[in-house]
Amino acid sequence: MPSLTTRAAVARTAEDTFHWKTVLLDGPGPGEVLVQLVATGLCHTDLSVLAGRLPTPLPAVLGHEGAGIVQDIGPNVTGLTPGDRVLLTFNSCGHCLKCRTGAPTRCTTYFPRNFGAARPDGTSPIRTPDGARLGGLFFGQSSLAHHAVVSAPSVVRVEVADDDELALLAPIGCGVQTGAGAILNVLKPQPGDTVVVLGAGAVGLSAVMAARLSGARTIIAADIVPERLHTAEDLGATHTVDSRQDDLAQRITDITRHAGPTHIVETTGVPALLELAVSQLGVGGTVAVVGAPAAGSRASFDINSLIDGRTIRGVTEGASVRLTFIPALIDLHRQGRLPFDRFIRFYTPDRLGQAVADARSGHTIKPVIRFDTSEQLGEK
């Protein structure tokens, strides 16, 4: 199939910003799908890679909260046809033991397939007009682009009223399902439990909303941005802590009356906060580690604190079975029970730099880049 010309936001080493460039896409190969993007959420994982804190090789096209329209399908792809509206999410192999037993986020090749910015054979479907390869298939999609060649396991077909609704749903692909899934799929709070959420970004607020749907009696949200804490209160937090102003450990102790939380969701990736979470956890409680710090980061804690049943558990993409969990989250949103639209702000592609700045400052919780779908692919 001829190469296809489109525009993509390219991340390069040591530049700490994106540059829109004309790129060439291969046609979809075996197990791949060509998607025209309607929107893409900007995630802090993208920003961490951009800043060099995570080991994705650059230059590459990032983006992993895509929403779009199927344009073409490659060999061996079933269940999708051109014109389908789809959300894009994480990648997995589909055939290892974990994938075959309903745990795709524990795929044995999860990290290379999502952070490697390449196919399993090391190739990429994206290159510059002069032929230099760019990393692609980041989380199986590289959706900070007008068009993307996507790994079929990353694609979830959805029924939507129109493309405006599709664009609004884009953050479900990572941020929303990560936070909500940590609660609903992993921690599963019972009546009377206490949930602490460290960090009130998109992931943390999604955890707060999910905790409100559970039997949890007390939901504590902590952050350093007052506006985010106000949003957390609106979305279901019973208590908030501004950890710039207050002693977080003491506030947790006071609120829980020294019993400690039943569950803690650590979304920030700050090692000191993980250490604090372990120290504050109630007997038999669980810390869900969601935030991704810089590669090689370490945290320390008293091993004896785990003997009485405390658990530290890593959670990726909310331990989601994407083909069932993503539609369930869409239903909850339509019912008004998961109102993540409250923290979304749309940006046009030419304002991507502003979206990055607003995400870093906390001014915008979840930026979403909204594309003009009238742009057509060109063949070479």
Long-range contacts (C-beta under 8 A, 24 or more apart in sequence): 1-26, 1-27, 1-28, 1-72, 2-27, 2-379, 2-380, 3-27, 3-379, 3-380, 4-34, 4-147, 4-377, 4-378, 4-379, 4-380, 5-129, 5-377, 5-378, 5-379, 5-380, 6-145, 6-146, 6-147, 6-375, 6-377, 6-378, 7-145, 7-146, 7-349, 7-375, 8-61, 8-126, 8-134, 8-142, 8-144, 8-145, 8-146, 9-61, 9-62, 9-63, 9-144, 9-145, 9-349, 9-352, 10-59, 10-60, 10-61, 10-134, 11-49, 11-50, 11-58, 11-59, 11-60, 11-61, 11-62, 12-58, 12-59, 13-52, 13-58, 13-59, 14-52, 16-50, 16-51, 16-52, 17-50, 17-353, 17-356, 18-50, 18-62, 18-144, 18-352, 18-353, 18-356, 20-349, 20-350, 20-352, 21-128, 22-129, 23-61, 23-126, 23-127, 23-128, 23-129, 23-134, 23-145, 24-126, 24-127, 24-128, 24-129, 24-380, 25-125, 25-126, 25-147, 25-148, 25-149, 25-377, 26-125, 26-126, 26-149, 27-72, 27-74, 27-149, 28-72, 28-73, 28-74, 28-77, 28-125, 28-149, 28-150, 29-74, 29-75, 29-119, 29-125, 29-149, 30-74, 30-75, 30-76, 31-74, 31-75, 31-76, 31-77, 31-151, 31-152, 31-153, 32-73, 32-74, 32-77, 32-125, 32-149, 32-150, 32-151, 32-152, 33-70, 33-72, 33-73, 33-74, 33-77, 33-80, 33-86, 33-149, 33-150, 33-151, 33-152, 33-155, 34-70, 34-71, 34-72, 34-73, 34-74, 34-147, 34-148, 34-149, 34-150, 35-66, 35-68, 35-69, 35-70, 35-71, 35-86, 35-88, 35-141, 35-143, 35-147, 35-148, 35-149, 35-150, 35-155, 36-68, 36-69, 36-71, 36-146, 36-147, 36-373, 36-377, 37-66, 37-67, 37-68, 37-143, 37-145, 37-146, 37-147, 37-148, 37-371, 38-67, 38-68, 38-69, 38-163, 38-166, 38-167, 38-170, 38-370, 38-371, 38-373, 39-66, 39-67, 39-68, 39-166, 39-167, 39-168, 39-170, 39-346, 39-368, 39-369, 39-370, 39-371, 40-65, 40-66, 40-67, 40-143, 40-144, 40-145, 40-170, 40-368, 40-369, 40-371, 41-65, 41-170, 41-171, 41-173, 41-174, 41-175, 41-202, 41-366, 41-367, 41-368, 41-369, 42-144, 42-352, 42-355, 42-356, 42-359, 42-366, 42-367, 42-368, 42-369, 43-174, 43-175, 43-202, 44-201, 44-359, 45-174, 45-292, 46-144, 47-356, 47-359, 47-360, 48-269, 48-292, 48-294, 49-115, 49-138, 50-356, 53-293, 53-294, 53-295, 54-115, 54-292, 54-294, 54-295, 55-115, 55-295, 56-115, 56-116, 56-117, 56-135, 56-138, 57-116, 57-117, 57-118, 57-135, 58-135, 59-134, 59-135, 60-117, 60-134, 60-135, 60-136, 60-138, 60-142, 61-117, 61-126, 61-134, 61-135, 61-136, 61-138, 61-142, 61-144, 61-145, 61-148, 62-138, 62-142, 62-144, 63-138, 63-141, 63-142, 63-143, 63-144, 63-145, 63-148, 64-88, 64-89, 64-90, 64-114, 64-138, 64-139, 64-140, 64-141, 64-142, 64-143, 64-173, 64-174, 65-143, 65-170, 65-171, 65-172, 65-173, 65-174, 65-175, 65-368, 66-141, 66-143, 66-148, 66-150, 66-170, 66-173, 67-166, 67-167, 67-169, 67-170, 67-173, 68-143, 68-148, 68-166, 69-163, 69-373, 70-155, 71-147, 71-377, 73-152, 74-152, 77-152, 79-157, 80-152, 80-155, 80-157, 84-157, 85-157, 85-158, 85-159, 85-160, 85-163, 85-166, 86-155, 86-156, 86-157, 86-158, 87-155, 87-156, 87-158, 87-166, 87-169, 87-170, 87-172, 87-173, 87-326, 88-139, 88-140, 88-141, 88-143, 88-148, 88-150, 88-154, 88-155, 88-156, 88-173, 89-139, 89-140, 89-154, 89-156, 89-172, 89-173, 89-174, 89-177, 89-317, 89-320, 89-322, 89-326, 90-114, 90-139, 90-140, 90-154, 90-173, 90-174, 90-316, 90-317, 90-320, 90-322, 91-137, 91-139, 91-140, 91-141, 91-151, 91-153, 91-154, 92-153, 93-120, 93-153, 94-153, 102-321, 103-319, 103-321, 104-153, 104-320, 104-321, 104-322, 105-316, 105-317, 105-318, 105-319, 105-320, 106-316, 110-316, 113-137, 113-140, 113-151, 114-138, 114-139, 114-140, 115-139, 117-142, 125-149, 139-174, 144-352, 144-369, 146-349, 146-371, 146-375, 147-377, 156-322, 156-323, 156-326, 156-327, 158-326, 158-327, 158-330, 163-373, 167-346, 167-368, 167-370, 168-341, 168-344, 168-368, 169-330, 169-333, 170-368, 171-202, 171-340, 171-344, 171-366, 171-368, 172-326, 172-329, 172-330, 172-333, 172-340, 173-326, 174-317, 175-201, 175-202, 175-203, 175-206, 175-366, 176-202, 176-206, 176-329, 176-338, 176-340, 177-206, 177-317, 177-318, 177-320, 177-322, 177-325, 177-326, 177-329, 178-203, 178-206, 178-290, 178-315, 178-316, 178-317, 178-318, 179-203, 179-204, 179-205, 179-206, 179-207, 179-208, 179-209, 179-210, 179-265, 179-267, 179-290, 179-318, 180-206, 180-207, 180-209, 180-210, 180-318, 180-329, 180-338, 181-210, 181-315, 181-317, 181-318, 181-319, 181-320, 181-325, 182-207, 182-210, 182-265, 182-288, 182-290, 182-315, 182-318, 182-319, 183-207, 183-210, 183-211, 183-213, 183-214, 183-263, 183-265, 184-210, 184-213, 184-214, 184-318, 185-318, 185-319, 185-320, 185-325, 186-286, 186-288, 186-313, 186-315, 186-318, 186-319, 187-263, 187-265, 187-286, 187-288, 188-214, 189-214, 189-215, 189-216, 189-262, 189-263, 190-214, 190-215, 190-262, 191-215, 191-217, 192-216, 192-217, 193-217, 193-218, 193-262, 193-263, 194-218, 194-219, 194-220, 194-255, 194-256, 194-259, 194-260, 194-261, 194-262, 194-263, 194-282, 195-219, 195-220, 195-261, 195-262, 195-263, 195-264, 195-265, 196-220, 196-221, 196-222, 196-252, 196-261, 196-263, 196-264, 196-265, 196-277, 196-280, 197-221, 197-222, 197-232, 197-237, 197-264, 197-265, 197-267, 198-222, 198-264, 198-265, 198-266, 198-267, 198-268, 198-273, 198-277, 198-291, 199-223, 199-266, 199-267, 199-268, 199-273, 199-291, 200-225, 200-228, 200-229, 200-231, 200-232, 200-240, 200-365, 201-228, 201-267, 201-365, 201-366, 202-340, 202-343, 202-365, 202-366, 203-267, 203-290, 203-291, 204-232, 204-265, 204-267, 205-231, 205-232, 205-235, 205-340, 205-343, 205-365, 206-338, 206-340, 207-265, 207-267, 207-290, 208-232, 208-235, 208-236, 208-237, 209-235, 209-236, 209-337, 209-338, 209-339, 209-340, 210-338, 211-236, 212-236, 213-332, 213-337, 213-338, 216-262, 216-263, 218-255, 218-256, 220-251, 220-252, 220-255, 220-261, 222-248, 222-251, 225-362, 227-362, 228-362, 228-365, 231-342, 231-343, 231-365, 234-342, 235-339, 235-342, 248-276, 249-276, 249-279, 249-280, 252-280, 253-280, 256-282, 260-285, 261-285, 262-286, 263-287, 263-288, 264-288, 265-290, 266-290, 266-291, 267-291, 269-293, 269-294, 269-297, 271-297, 271-298, 271-299, 272-299, 274-299, 275-299, 275-300, 275-301, 278-302, 278-305, 278-310, 278-312, 279-305, 281-305, 281-310, 282-310, 283-308, 283-309, 283-310, 284-308, 284-309, 284-310, 285-310, 285-311, 286-310, 286-311, 286-312, 286-313, 287-311, 287-312, 287-313, 288-313, 288-314, 288-315, 289-313, 289-314, 289-315, 290-315, 340-366, 344-368, 346-370
